């Protein structure tokens, strides 16, 4: 693509963003086809295609099938300095949050898991995985571990809710500190399928350990985020 074509596709992209942000194009609306954009903006099909691809890269659009693209749900801002639990903060801000439990089991912890949760070897842990949807789109999968001795009867509770609130209400254990590592990875097939992504898609891995008031670990795990649904931020003061 030469410089002239590059300027043209940015112009098309910018107008589509204006239409999305103004509400002229609403979440899950079909975006104009390459042919329609080509005719409207008097550009080549290649230029129109590049504009649509750019929207997808920036999270303004998503694909359903080979050709069709739709307007994405608004991107969520996850401010890591304000909350330990995305579930807890999102539950108070949007009615579009939906949590589904994928699996759960109680197992004997291995050496690494015992170390992460400050347990003696041979201790049992609860493992659970959950899918979070924002609107119609799967946003991330969470896989998490907690001590079975510390959370007896956990499976008797509804896990499709913010668990930091459940832990405080049902067990008197309050989360006060969170250690987070964020990196970009290529998702394994199981994660790709659950998040409804195409083959070889990448996303965000958020690894998290949560601590209580005595600075003891409550839980550890990871979240596999689609890269087009959230923006991570932090308000850092000196």
Backbone as JSON, one array per atom type, in Angstrom:
{
  "sequence": "XXXXXXXXXXXXXXXXXXXXXXXXXXXXXXXXXXXXXXXXXXXXXXXXXXXXXXXXXXXXXXXXXXXXXXXXXXXXXXXXXXXXXXXXXXXXXXXXXXXXXXXXXXXXXXXXXXXXXXXXXXXXXXXXXXXXXXXXXXXXXXXXXXXXXXXXXXXXXXXXXXXXXXXXXXXXXXXXXXXXXXXXXXXXXXXXXXXXXXXXXXXXXXXXXXXXXXXXXXXXXXXXXXXXXXXXXXXXXX",
  "N": [[0.84, -1.19, 0.0], [0.67, 2.16, -0.99], [1.62, 5.59, -0.02], [-0.49, 7.33, -0.56], [-2.74, 5.62, -0.66], [-2.63, 4.74, 1.95], [-3.3, 7.04, 3.4], [-5.91, 7.31, 2.55], [-7.21, 5.0, 3.56], [-7.07, 5.51, 6.28], [-8.69, 7.73, 6.43], [-11.19, 6.61, 5.81], [-11.36, 4.79, 7.91], [-11.42, 6.61, 10.1], [-13.88, 7.93, 9.72], [-15.68, 5.85, 10.08], [-15.18, 5.27, 12.78], [-16.12, 7.64, 13.93], [-18.83, 7.35, 13.32], [-19.4, 5.11, 14.89], [-18.81, 6.0, 17.52], [-20.59, 8.08, 17.78], [-22.98, 6.83, 17.82], [-24.37, 6.31, 15.54], [-23.7, 3.96, 14.33], [-24.36, 1.11, 16.04], [-23.52, -1.09, 18.87], [-22.92, -4.39, 17.78], [-24.16, -3.96, 15.35], [-24.11, -4.48, 11.8], [-21.19, -3.79, 9.96], [-20.52, -1.64, 7.12], [-20.02, -3.25, 3.96], [-17.01, -4.15, 2.12], [-17.41, -3.48, -0.55], [-19.5, -1.58, -0.39], [-18.25, 0.46, 1.11], [-16.19, 1.08, -0.65], [-17.58, 2.18, -2.8], [-18.9, 4.34, -1.55], [-16.82, 5.99, -0.53], [-15.25, 6.3, -2.68], [-12.94, 4.71, -3.12], [-10.49, 2.07, -3.47], [-11.28, -1.49, -3.29], [-9.35, -2.79, -1.79], [-8.37, -0.74, -0.17], [-10.65, -0.17, 1.34], [-10.93, -2.62, 2.63], [-8.63, -2.63, 4.22], [-9.23, -0.55, 5.98], [-11.35, -1.68, 7.43], [-10.05, -3.86, 8.6], [-8.28, -2.48, 10.23], [-10.05, -1.33, 12.07], [-10.88, -3.63, 13.37], [-8.48, -4.48, 14.56], [-8.15, -2.48, 16.43], [-10.18, -2.93, 18.16], [-12.7, -1.94, 17.67], [-14.35, -3.39, 16.06], [-15.57, -6.69, 15.28], [-15.25, -10.02, 13.97], [-17.55, -12.24, 12.45], [-17.69, -15.16, 11.19], [-16.29, -15.56, 7.86], [-16.32, -13.15, 6.33], [-18.1, -11.13, 7.28], [-18.3, -8.26, 9.38], [-18.82, -6.76, 12.56], [-19.99, -4.16, 14.78], [-18.22, -3.7, 17.73], [-18.9, -4.28, 21.26], [-18.69, -1.55, 23.63], [-15.34, -0.78, 24.65], [-13.99, -1.88, 27.72], [-12.69, -0.17, 30.52], [-10.23, -1.16, 32.65], [-9.16, -0.32, 35.59], [-6.42, -0.88, 37.34], [-5.48, 0.17, 39.69], [-7.6, 0.79, 41.25], [-9.23, -1.34, 41.95], [-9.36, -4.72, 43.16], [-10.88, -6.81, 42.22], [-12.15, -7.37, 39.1], [-14.67, -8.39, 38.52], [-16.24, -7.53, 40.7], [-16.16, -4.72, 40.49], [-17.18, -4.3, 37.89], [-19.69, -5.39, 38.14], [-21.12, -3.5, 39.54], [-21.2, -1.43, 37.78], [-22.23, -2.09, 35.28], [-24.93, -3.73, 33.6], [-24.43, -5.6, 31.83], [-22.72, -7.62, 32.43], [-21.95, -11.03, 32.62], [-21.44, -14.05, 34.28], [-20.21, -17.29, 33.94], [-19.85, -20.54, 35.2], [-17.37, -22.77, 34.3], [-15.89, -25.08, 35.04], [-15.16, -27.03, 38.02], [-13.34, -28.31, 40.79], [-11.98, -30.27, 43.51], [-8.74, -30.78, 44.5], [-5.56, -32.43, 45.2], [-2.94, -30.36, 46.12], [-0.09, -29.48, 44.18], [3.52, -29.05, 44.49], [4.22, -26.42, 43.68], [1.73, -25.1, 43.79], [1.13, -25.35, 46.52], [3.17, -23.75, 47.53], [2.46, -21.26, 46.45], [0.07, -20.73, 47.78], [0.8, -20.88, 50.37], [0.7, -23.39, 51.76], [0.91, -26.58, 53.45], [2.65, -29.44, 52.14], [0.65, -31.8, 50.39], [-1.75, -30.7, 51.0], [-5.19, -29.82, 50.27], [-6.77, -28.18, 47.5], [-9.19, -25.94, 46.09], [-10.17, -25.76, 42.76], [-11.32, -23.7, 40.15], [-12.88, -22.65, 37.11], [-13.98, -19.92, 35.14], [-16.13, -18.2, 32.86], [-16.32, -14.96, 31.61], [-18.67, -12.83, 30.25], [-19.2, -9.86, 28.43], [-21.83, -8.09, 27.57], [-22.77, -9.42, 24.51], [-20.44, -10.64, 23.93], [-17.78, -12.95, 24.62], [-15.44, -12.2, 27.14], [-13.24, -12.8, 28.92], [-11.49, -15.67, 30.3], [-11.29, -17.05, 33.48], [-9.06, -18.76, 35.59], [-8.67, -20.21, 38.69], [-7.27, -20.76, 42.01], [-7.84, -21.8, 45.39], [-7.37, -22.33, 48.93], [-8.65, -25.37, 50.15], [-9.09, -25.99, 52.83], [-9.35, -23.51, 53.95], [-11.58, -22.51, 52.75], [-14.04, -24.11, 53.29], [-16.79, -26.05, 52.05], [-17.17, -24.58, 49.74], [-18.29, -25.19, 47.24], [-20.96, -25.19, 47.74], [-21.86, -22.69, 47.42], [-22.95, -20.1, 45.16], [-21.0, -19.69, 42.41], [-21.09, -17.96, 40.33], [-20.65, -15.15, 40.65], [-19.14, -12.12, 42.01], [-16.3, -13.21, 43.59], [-14.64, -12.16, 45.55], [-16.32, -10.66, 47.12], [-18.02, -12.66, 48.04], [-16.19, -14.23, 49.55], [-15.59, -12.48, 51.64], [-18.11, -12.02, 52.79], [-19.14, -14.64, 53.4], [-17.02, -16.01, 54.59], [-15.53, -14.26, 56.06], [-13.13, -13.24, 55.13], [-11.13, -10.81, 53.88], [-10.11, -9.15, 50.95], [-7.18, -7.31, 50.38], [-4.86, -6.68, 49.06], [-3.22, -6.96, 45.92], [-1.29, -8.75, 43.66], [-0.11, -8.39, 40.46], [0.66, -9.55, 37.2], [1.08, -8.73, 33.82], [0.92, -9.86, 30.51], [1.41, -10.49, 26.99], [0.12, -13.15, 25.07], [-0.05, -16.07, 22.9], [-3.0, -17.78, 22.59], [-3.86, -21.07, 23.85], [-5.57, -23.81, 22.14], [-7.99, -24.6, 23.44], [-8.67, -22.32, 24.94], [-8.95, -20.45, 22.89], [-11.21, -21.47, 21.52], [-13.25, -21.28, 23.46], [-13.34, -18.53, 23.89], [-14.22, -17.77, 21.47], [-12.53, -17.17, 19.31], [-10.44, -16.8, 16.37], [-8.13, -19.12, 14.85], [-4.8, -19.07, 16.12], [-4.92, -16.61, 17.36], [-3.96, -13.86, 19.45], [-3.77, -12.64, 22.85], [-4.39, -11.15, 26.09], [-2.7, -12.07, 29.0], [-3.37, -12.16, 32.34], [-1.91, -12.53, 35.32], [-2.5, -13.29, 38.7], [-2.28, -12.76, 42.2], [-3.95, -12.72, 45.23], [-4.13, -11.08, 48.37], [-4.76, -11.19, 51.97], [-5.69, -9.3, 54.96], [-3.7, -9.98, 56.74], [-1.6, -10.3, 55.13], [-1.49, -12.75, 53.89], [-1.75, -15.2, 51.29], [-4.78, -15.37, 49.5], [-5.88, -16.3, 47.13], [-4.81, -17.53, 43.92], [-4.22, -17.22, 40.42], [-5.13, -17.0, 36.95], [-6.14, -14.86, 34.24], [-7.43, -15.01, 31.01], [-7.61, -12.78, 28.62], [-9.5, -11.5, 25.9], [-8.05, -9.42, 23.47], [-9.49, -7.32, 22.44], [-11.48, -6.28, 24.05], [-10.96, -4.88, 26.38], [-9.21, -2.27, 28.13], [-6.31, -1.83, 29.94], [-5.33, 0.02, 32.77], [-3.49, 2.28, 34.97], [-3.33, 4.41, 37.75], [-0.78, 6.17, 38.68], [0.99, 7.54, 41.33], [3.48, 9.8, 42.62]],
  "CA": [[0.0, 0.0, 0.0], [1.47, 3.38, -1.06], [1.26, 6.61, 0.95], [-1.81, 7.87, -0.89], [-3.72, 4.63, -0.22], [-2.58, 4.73, 3.41], [-4.08, 8.18, 3.87], [-7.32, 7.05, 2.24], [-7.81, 4.02, 4.47], [-7.21, 6.17, 7.57], [-9.88, 8.59, 6.32], [-12.35, 5.72, 5.91], [-11.39, 4.3, 9.3], [-11.81, 7.7, 10.99], [-15.31, 8.19, 9.58], [-16.39, 4.73, 10.73], [-15.06, 5.46, 14.23], [-17.06, 8.71, 14.26], [-20.18, 6.76, 13.27], [-19.55, 4.21, 16.03], [-18.8, 6.75, 18.78], [-21.78, 8.94, 17.81], [-24.17, 6.0, 17.94], [-24.97, 6.03, 14.24], [-23.5, 2.51, 14.26], [-24.5, 0.64, 17.42], [-22.91, -2.4, 19.12], [-23.43, -5.57, 17.07], [-24.63, -3.61, 14.0], [-23.21, -4.87, 10.71], [-20.43, -2.71, 9.32], [-20.66, -1.67, 5.66], [-19.12, -4.18, 3.27], [-15.92, -3.52, 1.35], [-17.98, -2.89, -1.77], [-20.24, -0.38, -0.02], [-17.28, 1.5, 1.47], [-15.48, 1.45, -1.86], [-18.44, 3.07, -3.59], [-19.21, 5.56, -0.79], [-15.65, 6.85, -0.34], [-14.51, 6.35, -3.96], [-11.63, 4.12, -2.9], [-10.41, 0.69, -3.93], [-11.72, -2.5, -2.34], [-8.23, -3.05, -0.9], [-8.34, 0.34, 0.83], [-11.8, -0.39, 2.22], [-10.62, -3.79, 3.46], [-7.63, -2.23, 5.21], [-9.92, 0.25, 7.0], [-12.1, -2.61, 8.27], [-9.07, -4.62, 9.37], [-7.77, -1.58, 11.26], [-11.09, -1.24, 13.1], [-10.85, -4.88, 14.12], [-7.26, -4.47, 15.36], [-8.31, -1.51, 17.52], [-11.26, -3.36, 19.03], [-13.99, -1.33, 17.32], [-15.13, -4.33, 15.27], [-15.24, -8.1, 15.41], [-15.64, -10.85, 12.84], [-18.42, -13.39, 12.66], [-17.57, -15.8, 9.89], [-15.13, -15.15, 7.07], [-16.36, -11.83, 5.73], [-18.91, -10.13, 7.97], [-17.76, -7.61, 10.57], [-19.85, -6.09, 13.33], [-19.5, -3.18, 15.75], [-17.96, -4.3, 19.04], [-19.37, -3.62, 22.47], [-17.69, -0.57, 24.08], [-14.19, -1.32, 25.37], [-14.03, -1.66, 29.16], [-11.44, 0.3, 31.13], [-9.96, -1.87, 33.91], [-8.16, 0.46, 36.33], [-5.84, -1.81, 38.31], [-5.17, 0.85, 40.95], [-8.84, 1.07, 41.99], [-9.97, -2.53, 42.35], [-8.73, -6.04, 43.08], [-11.77, -7.7, 41.47], [-12.88, -6.82, 37.96], [-16.06, -8.81, 38.64], [-16.92, -6.7, 41.68], [-16.33, -3.36, 39.98], [-18.04, -4.32, 36.72], [-21.06, -5.73, 38.56], [-21.8, -2.29, 39.99], [-21.17, -0.43, 36.72], [-22.92, -2.5, 34.06], [-25.83, -4.88, 33.67], [-24.04, -6.46, 30.71], [-21.79, -8.63, 32.91], [-22.49, -12.36, 32.84], [-20.4, -14.99, 34.7], [-20.62, -18.69, 33.82], [-18.87, -21.49, 35.72], [-17.0, -23.79, 33.3], [-15.52, -26.32, 35.74], [-14.72, -26.88, 39.4], [-12.95, -29.57, 41.4], [-11.07, -30.21, 44.65], [-7.59, -31.64, 44.16], [-4.37, -32.31, 46.07], [-2.07, -29.34, 45.55], [1.31, -29.84, 43.92], [4.48, -28.24, 45.26], [4.1, -25.0, 43.3], [0.47, -24.59, 44.29], [1.3, -25.21, 47.96], [4.02, -22.59, 47.76], [1.72, -20.03, 46.11], [-0.99, -20.5, 48.76], [1.39, -21.03, 51.7], [0.12, -24.6, 52.32], [1.8, -27.73, 53.64], [2.53, -30.43, 51.06], [-0.45, -32.73, 50.59], [-2.98, -29.97, 51.25], [-6.15, -29.79, 49.17], [-7.17, -26.87, 46.99], [-10.32, -25.85, 45.16], [-9.87, -25.14, 41.46], [-12.52, -23.4, 39.36], [-12.68, -21.78, 35.94], [-15.22, -19.18, 34.83], [-16.14, -17.37, 31.65], [-16.99, -13.67, 31.77], [-19.17, -12.19, 29.03], [-19.62, -8.46, 28.49], [-22.78, -8.04, 26.48], [-22.87, -10.67, 23.78], [-19.1, -11.12, 23.59], [-16.93, -13.48, 25.69], [-14.36, -11.25, 27.41], [-12.05, -13.51, 29.42], [-11.63, -16.88, 31.1], [-10.51, -17.03, 34.72], [-8.74, -20.03, 36.25], [-8.21, -19.76, 40.01], [-7.07, -21.76, 43.06], [-7.9, -21.35, 46.77], [-7.2, -23.42, 49.89], [-9.9, -26.06, 50.51], [-9.26, -25.9, 54.27], [-9.74, -22.14, 54.28], [-12.9, -22.25, 52.18], [-14.85, -25.33, 53.3], [-18.14, -25.9, 51.52], [-17.22, -23.55, 48.69], [-19.16, -25.59, 46.13], [-22.35, -24.96, 48.12], [-22.18, -21.31, 47.07], [-23.04, -19.74, 43.74], [-19.72, -19.13, 41.96], [-21.33, -17.0, 39.25], [-20.74, -13.85, 41.3], [-17.8, -11.67, 42.43], [-15.92, -14.07, 44.71], [-14.05, -11.37, 46.65], [-17.44, -10.3, 47.99], [-18.45, -13.91, 48.69], [-15.2, -14.62, 50.55], [-15.72, -11.59, 52.8], [-19.43, -12.2, 53.41], [-19.38, -15.99, 53.9], [-15.88, -16.56, 55.33], [-14.87, -13.2, 56.83], [-11.78, -13.04, 54.58], [-11.2, -9.61, 53.04], [-8.98, -8.91, 50.04], [-6.65, -5.95, 50.55], [-3.7, -6.44, 48.19], [-3.25, -7.77, 44.7], [-0.06, -8.74, 42.87], [-0.55, -8.67, 39.09], [1.59, -9.52, 36.08], [0.34, -8.7, 32.56], [1.75, -10.16, 29.34], [0.67, -10.89, 25.79], [0.43, -14.53, 24.7], [-0.92, -16.76, 21.95], [-3.85, -18.66, 23.38], [-4.02, -22.47, 23.45], [-6.8, -24.06, 21.38], [-9.16, -24.63, 24.33], [-9.01, -20.94, 25.27], [-9.43, -19.84, 21.64], [-12.57, -21.92, 21.23], [-14.18, -20.74, 24.45], [-13.45, -17.09, 23.67], [-14.75, -17.6, 20.11], [-11.5, -16.5, 18.52], [-9.92, -17.58, 15.27], [-6.87, -19.81, 15.11], [-3.55, -18.31, 16.28], [-5.16, -15.27, 17.91], [-3.26, -13.55, 20.69], [-4.55, -11.86, 23.8], [-3.73, -10.69, 27.3], [-2.67, -12.96, 30.16], [-3.25, -11.44, 33.6], [-1.66, -13.45, 36.43], [-2.93, -12.53, 39.87], [-2.32, -13.34, 43.54], [-4.69, -11.82, 46.11], [-3.71, -11.24, 49.76], [-5.68, -10.7, 52.99], [-5.19, -8.25, 55.86], [-2.48, -10.48, 57.38], [-0.68, -10.48, 54.01], [-1.48, -14.16, 53.5], [-2.42, -15.37, 50.0], [-6.15, -15.88, 49.48], [-6.08, -17.03, 45.88], [-3.95, -17.18, 42.79], [-4.74, -17.75, 39.16], [-4.87, -16.19, 35.77], [-7.26, -14.49, 33.38], [-7.1, -14.94, 29.59], [-8.47, -11.72, 28.08], [-9.48, -11.07, 24.5], [-7.39, -8.12, 23.39], [-10.34, -6.29, 21.86], [-12.61, -5.94, 24.91], [-10.59, -4.1, 27.56], [-7.98, -1.48, 28.19], [-5.81, -1.85, 31.31], [-4.7, 1.29, 33.12], [-3.11, 2.45, 36.36], [-3.11, 5.8, 38.16], [0.44, 6.08, 39.5], [1.35, 8.82, 41.97], [4.81, 9.83, 43.21]],
  "C": [[0.88, 1.24, 0.0], [0.93, 4.43, -0.09], [-0.13, 7.17, 0.71], [-2.91, 6.93, -0.41], [-3.79, 4.58, 1.3], [-3.4, 5.86, 3.99], [-5.57, 7.94, 3.65], [-7.94, 6.07, 3.22], [-7.97, 4.6, 5.87], [-8.45, 7.08, 7.56], [-11.16, 7.76, 6.47], [-12.49, 5.21, 7.34], [-11.9, 5.38, 10.24], [-13.31, 7.97, 10.92], [-16.13, 7.08, 10.24], [-16.33, 4.84, 12.25], [-16.02, 6.56, 14.7], [-18.49, 8.16, 14.3], [-20.43, 5.84, 14.46], [-19.68, 5.01, 17.33], [-20.01, 7.68, 18.9], [-23.07, 8.15, 17.99], [-24.88, 5.73, 16.64], [-24.81, 4.54, 13.91], [-23.45, 2.0, 15.69], [-23.82, -0.72, 17.61], [-23.68, -3.53, 18.45], [-24.14, -5.24, 15.76], [-23.62, -4.13, 12.97], [-22.48, -3.64, 10.19], [-20.65, -2.77, 7.81], [-19.64, -2.62, 5.04], [-18.01, -3.41, 2.56], [-16.46, -2.83, 0.11], [-18.71, -1.59, -1.45], [-19.3, 0.77, 0.34], [-16.52, 2.0, 0.25], [-16.29, 2.44, -2.68], [-18.69, 4.39, -2.87], [-18.04, 6.52, -0.75], [-14.8, 6.97, -1.61], [-13.07, 5.88, -3.77], [-11.66, 2.69, -3.42], [-10.94, -0.27, -2.86], [-10.61, -2.82, -1.33], [-8.15, -2.01, 0.21], [-9.48, 0.18, 1.83], [-11.54, -1.55, 3.17], [-9.63, -3.42, 4.56], [-8.26, -1.4, 6.32], [-10.69, -0.65, 7.96], [-11.16, -3.44, 9.15], [-8.52, -3.77, 10.51], [-8.78, -1.43, 12.4], [-11.07, -2.48, 14.0], [-9.63, -4.92, 15.04], [-7.41, -3.57, 16.59], [-9.45, -1.86, 18.46], [-12.6, -2.72, 18.76], [-14.91, -2.31, 16.59], [-14.7, -5.75, 15.57], [-15.82, -8.86, 14.23], [-16.58, -11.94, 13.28], [-18.5, -14.12, 11.33], [-16.41, -15.2, 9.12], [-15.15, -13.67, 6.69], [-17.03, -10.77, 6.59], [-18.19, -9.58, 9.2], [-18.88, -6.81, 11.22], [-19.2, -5.12, 14.32], [-19.36, -3.86, 17.1], [-18.71, -3.58, 20.14], [-18.3, -2.61, 22.89], [-16.57, -1.23, 24.87], [-14.27, -0.92, 26.85], [-12.68, -1.17, 29.65], [-11.29, -0.36, 32.49], [-8.82, -1.14, 34.6], [-7.64, -0.4, 37.48], [-5.53, -1.15, 39.65], [-6.42, 1.04, 41.81], [-9.55, -0.18, 42.49], [-9.11, -3.79, 42.25], [-9.55, -6.93, 42.15], [-12.45, -6.97, 40.33], [-14.36, -7.16, 38.07], [-16.83, -7.87, 39.57], [-17.17, -5.3, 41.15], [-17.28, -3.33, 38.8], [-19.48, -4.6, 37.09], [-21.83, -4.49, 39.0], [-21.93, -1.25, 38.88], [-21.97, -0.81, 35.48], [-23.81, -3.69, 34.31], [-25.48, -5.89, 32.6], [-23.11, -7.59, 31.14], [-22.52, -9.95, 33.15], [-21.35, -13.32, 33.16], [-20.95, -16.41, 34.61], [-19.5, -19.59, 34.33], [-18.63, -22.57, 34.67], [-16.7, -25.12, 33.98], [-15.13, -25.99, 37.17], [-14.36, -28.25, 39.95], [-12.04, -29.31, 42.59], [-9.97, -31.23, 44.43], [-6.49, -31.48, 45.21], [-3.39, -31.36, 45.39], [-0.67, -29.89, 45.29], [2.22, -28.87, 44.66], [4.35, -26.75, 44.95], [2.84, -24.39, 43.88], [0.5, -24.4, 45.8], [2.12, -23.98, 48.3], [3.27, -21.29, 47.52], [0.67, -19.7, 47.16], [-0.51, -20.69, 50.2], [0.77, -22.22, 52.44], [1.21, -25.64, 52.55], [1.59, -28.71, 52.49], [1.44, -31.45, 51.4], [-1.77, -32.05, 50.88], [-3.89, -29.97, 50.03], [-6.48, -28.35, 48.77], [-8.42, -27.02, 46.13], [-9.83, -25.16, 43.89], [-11.19, -24.88, 40.75], [-12.13, -22.51, 38.18], [-14.03, -21.17, 35.58], [-15.03, -18.38, 33.55], [-16.91, -16.1, 31.94], [-17.39, -13.15, 30.39], [-19.54, -10.75, 29.35], [-20.54, -8.23, 27.31], [-22.84, -9.41, 25.82], [-21.51, -11.33, 23.54], [-18.4, -11.75, 24.8], [-15.72, -12.58, 25.89], [-13.1, -11.94, 27.91], [-12.46, -14.77, 30.16], [-10.75, -16.73, 32.32], [-10.3, -18.45, 35.21], [-8.11, -19.68, 37.59], [-8.16, -20.92, 41.0], [-7.19, -21.1, 44.43], [-7.73, -22.57, 47.68], [-8.55, -24.03, 50.24], [-10.16, -25.96, 52.01], [-9.77, -24.52, 54.69], [-11.14, -21.8, 53.79], [-13.72, -23.54, 52.12], [-16.26, -25.06, 52.75], [-18.27, -24.88, 50.4], [-18.21, -23.9, 47.58], [-20.65, -25.43, 46.47], [-22.81, -23.55, 47.76], [-22.26, -21.14, 45.56], [-21.73, -19.08, 43.33], [-19.88, -18.13, 40.83], [-21.59, -15.61, 39.84], [-19.33, -13.39, 41.64], [-17.36, -12.41, 43.68], [-15.23, -13.31, 45.84], [-15.14, -10.95, 47.63], [-17.96, -11.53, 48.74], [-17.5, -14.31, 49.8], [-15.33, -13.76, 51.82], [-17.03, -11.85, 53.54], [-19.58, -13.56, 54.08], [-18.25, -16.52, 54.8], [-15.14, -15.51, 56.17], [-13.45, -12.93, 56.38], [-11.83, -11.9, 53.58], [-9.93, -9.44, 52.21], [-8.51, -7.47, 50.18], [-5.48, -5.64, 49.62], [-3.71, -7.43, 47.04], [-1.92, -7.63, 43.98], [-0.4, -9.23, 41.46], [0.62, -8.6, 38.12], [0.78, -9.6, 34.79], [1.3, -8.96, 31.41], [0.84, -10.52, 28.17], [1.1, -12.3, 25.4], [-0.46, -14.97, 23.54], [-1.7, -17.81, 22.72], [-3.81, -20.1, 22.9], [-5.41, -22.69, 22.84], [-8.05, -24.01, 22.25], [-9.62, -23.22, 24.67], [-9.58, -20.23, 24.04], [-10.89, -20.2, 21.39], [-13.59, -21.31, 22.18], [-14.4, -19.24, 24.27], [-13.92, -16.75, 22.25], [-13.8, -16.79, 19.24], [-11.02, -17.41, 17.41], [-8.57, -18.18, 15.64], [-5.7, -18.84, 15.17], [-3.76, -16.88, 16.76], [-4.37, -15.09, 19.2], [-4.17, -12.74, 21.6], [-3.72, -11.53, 25.01], [-3.83, -11.75, 28.39], [-2.43, -12.11, 31.4], [-3.1, -12.47, 34.72], [-1.8, -12.68, 37.74], [-2.84, -13.37, 41.14], [-2.95, -12.3, 44.46], [-4.34, -12.14, 47.56], [-4.74, -10.64, 50.72], [-5.01, -9.66, 53.88], [-3.92, -8.67, 56.59], [-1.38, -10.75, 56.35], [-0.46, -11.96, 53.66], [-2.23, -14.33, 52.19], [-3.81, -15.98, 50.17], [-6.36, -16.78, 48.26], [-4.98, -16.68, 44.9], [-4.53, -17.83, 41.54], [-4.41, -16.84, 38.01], [-6.17, -15.93, 35.01], [-6.75, -14.37, 31.95], [-8.07, -13.99, 28.93], [-8.37, -11.63, 26.56], [-8.88, -9.67, 24.45], [-8.27, -6.99, 22.92], [-11.49, -5.87, 22.77], [-12.24, -5.01, 26.06], [-9.3, -3.34, 27.37], [-7.55, -1.45, 29.65], [-5.07, -0.55, 31.6], [-4.32, 1.3, 34.59], [-2.87, 3.93, 36.62], [-1.96, 5.8, 39.16], [0.82, 7.45, 40.03], [2.73, 8.71, 42.62], [4.87, 10.82, 44.35]]
}
